[in-house]
């Protein structure tokens, strides 16, 4: 089957659609604007950090391209970049010659924003109007059901993630807690926040259990000093070591960490 094309200022451009919208390749842009091959790709690469994947472009494999769009150069081995309307506008932002203006207008109006001519319902026969109403109703129901299914799937995934956190192993609680603390720190800006997250967890444990971890840590170090334990070993003690001495504190700390994981929304990272 011959691919459909749109004439853009004398250049026939193959219509490509991906993820429900029209897209173009770097080669399409170079061809339509009569620029040397590689021009659009270079402008894209030079400003890559400004483009948002999934909004301004999509990156797909050659096999995905063939499935979604059609045949391509068999020599193509690397991923293909498909540029959306917003990405195209960003790439061609600096093109100001007469052809650029004409191609720009034609691509936007006749390609990206092209709408098929709609049929006036009142021009249809009564039978066709009835079938159209039935079709529209069924289509709307299917779309609504699909949306509901997606929401339920997301909810199921969220519930499973929370279950995973709630099942924090009392035996490996130190390692499990460390992973969750790191995940929370990343979610709020990076590993520089690890100490802040730990401090918050200790504060919440003190409030929940009515204890004072700082005082307990000081007392533990004093007892070790009385027993002749060297200072370097005493200095390495942390509040986690204090928690490890008491089964109830371990249980309380595990509960605090679970609550924090859910509150900070990092449960998905625990699977």
N, C-alpha and C positions, 0 to 999 in steps of 0.2 A: 504494500500500500504506500503510495507516494505521500511524503510528509507535507503537511500544510505549511504554507509560507505567508509572510506579510511583506509587502513592498515598502521599504523604508528609503525614500529619496533615491530610487533607482536600484536599490540593493534588496534582493529577495532574502529575507531572514526566516529560517525555519522556526516555527512556533514550538517552544519548549515549555512544559509545565511541570512543576514539582511542588509537592506539599500544598496543592490547591492554589498555586499562583504561577504567573508566568515569570520565566527566568531567562537569562542570556549567559553565554560563555564569554571569556575574555576575547576569543577569536571573533565572536559575533560583534562585539563592541569595536574591535580594530577594523573589521570589514566594513561595518556601517559608517564609521567615521573616517574611513580611508586612511588609517594610521598604520605604521609599520607593525608587523606582527610582534607581539610581546609588550606593546605600549600599555595596554590596559592592565596586564599582569604586573608590570613594574610599578604602576601607580598604586595598585592594590597592595603589593608587598611593601612599598615604601611607607604606607600608612596603615599597615595591618592592625595595629593596636586600636585604631579608631573604628574598625568594622566589627560588628557583632554577629557571630555565627548564629544562624537560625533566624536572623532578622535582615541583615544586609547580604548574606550569602549562605550557601549550603556547600558542604564538602562531602562528596560521595565517591564511592569506588567506581571503576569502569563498569563492573557488572551491574551495579545499581543504576548507572546511567542508561545502560542498554535496556534494563527492565522498565525504568520509568519513562524514558524518552525515546530510545530507539538506537539504531546503529551509530557507531562512531569509528574513528580511525583505529584500526586494529593494532597500530603501533603504540597506542596510548596505554601506558602501564601504571601511571600515577593517578592519584585521586583527582577528580574533576571538581572545579569550583563553579557553582551556579550562582549567578549574581541576580539579586532581586531588584525591584525598582529603586528602593532606597540606596542599595549598593551601587547601582548604575549611576545615579545622580551624584554620589560621592566621588566615584572614579572620574566622571567627566566634568566635575565642577570647574576645573581650570581651562577647559576647552572653550575658546571664545571666537573662533573663526566663523565665517558665514555658514559653512556646511554644518559645523557643530551645532549651531543654533537650530537649523532646520531639522537635522537628524534627532536632536534632543526632543524637539516638539513632537515629531512624528512617532518616535519610539514610545514616548510617554502616553500620547493620546491614542495611537493606533495599535500599539502592541501591549504595553503593560496594563492600560486601563480600558482595553477593548471590551465592549459588551455586545453580545449577539442581539440582533434586533428581536425584541420581544413581540409575541403575538398577542393582539388584543383579544381578551377572552370573549368579549361580546360579538366578535366576528366569527367565532366558532359555532358549529351546529350545536343544538341542545344536547345531543348525545355526547359530543366531544367535550362540551363544558362539564357534563356530569363525570366523564372519565377523568378529566383534569382535576376536578374537585376530589375525587377518590384518590388519585395519585398523590396530590398535594397532602392530603390527610395522612395517607400511609407513610409518605416520606417524612412528614413532620413527626409522626409517632416513632419511626425508626431512629431519627436523629435524637429525639428526646431519650429513647431507650438506651442508645449508645452513650449519650452523655451521662445518664444515670449509672450505666455499667462501669464507665470509667471512674466515676466518683466512688462507687462501691469498691472497685479494685484498689483505688488509692487508699480508701479507708481500711481495707483489709491489710494492705501493706503496712499502714501506720500501726494498726493493732498488733501485728506480728512483731514489728520493731519494738513496740513498748513492752510486749511480752518478753522479748529477748533481754531488755534492760531489767525488767522486774525479776528475771531469773538470775540475777547477779549471784554468782557462785560464792558461797560463804568461805569456801576453801581457798579459791584464787582471788579473793576480794581485793587484794592489793593491786595485782596486775590489771584486773577489770576496772577498778576505780581509776587507776593511772590513765588507761586508754580513754575513759569517759572525760576525765579532766582535760586531757590533751585535745579531744574533739571539741569540747566546749570552748577552749582557748582559741582554737582555729576558727570557730564560728563567730567569735567576737573580734577577730583581728590578727590572730597569730600566736605563736608559741611564747611571745613576750608576755602574754597574759596568763600563763600557767600559774605563776605564783599568786596572782589575784584570785584566780578560780579556787586554788587550794585554800587560800585564806578564807574565802567565802564559805567553803565546805566545812572548815573547822568552826567558824563562827556559828553556822547553822546547827552543827552538832552540839556545840555548847548550849545553844538556846533550847534545842530539842531535849537534851539529856540532863540539863541543869548542871553541867560540869564545867571545869576550867582546864582546858588542855595545856595551856601555857604553864599553869602552876604544877600540873601533874608532870610535865616534861622537866621542869626545874627540880622537882622532888626526885624524879627517877635518876637524873644526872647526879644529884647529891648522894643518893644511895649507892650508886656505882662508884663514886669517888671514895666513899667510906669503905667500900669493898676492895679498893686498890686498883680499880680499872683505870687505865691510862686516859689522859685528857683527850687525845685525838679520837679515841673511840667514843668517849662521852659526847664530844662535839658533833659527831656524825648522827647522833640520835635525832629523830624528828617526831612530830606529833603522830605520825602514822605508827611509829613504834609504841607510843603510849596507847593508841587505840588497840593495837594488837594484843596488849596485855589483858584486855577485858572483853569477854564475849558479848556483853550487852552493848559496849561501845562499838564493836565490830558490826553488830546488827543495826545499830542506830546510824552508823556512818554509811552503811550500804543503802539504807533507806534515804538518807540525805542525797547521796550520789544519784540514785534513781530519780528522785524528784527533780534534781537539777538537770539531768539529761533530758527529761520530758519538757521541763520549763524552757530550756534553751533550744529545744527542737533538734537535738542531735541523735535521736533514737534511730533514724534511718541509717546512720553511720555505724551502728553497732552490729548490723547483720554481716 
